[in-house]
C-alpha cells in the first residue's frame, strides 16, 4: 500500500450552462504512485515535478 504524502483536497464548483443552470462538479487531483527511496508514495504530479527539480 502506498503512503499518502499530500494534504491537498479536490476542488469543488459549478458547471454553468448557457441557460445559467448550475451542476455541481469536482476536480480531482492528479495523483501518481511513485517509488522514492524504496517506499511507494502517492503524490500529486505537481509535487513530483517539484521534487525532481530540487534533486
PyMOL commands that set and color helices and strands:
alter all, ss='L'
color gray80, all
select helices_A, chain A and resi 45-54
alter helices_A, ss='H'
color red, helices_A
select strands_A, chain A and resi 3-4+11-16+22-27+31-36+39-44
alter strands_A, ss='S'
color yellow, strands_A
deselect
rebuild
show_as cartoon
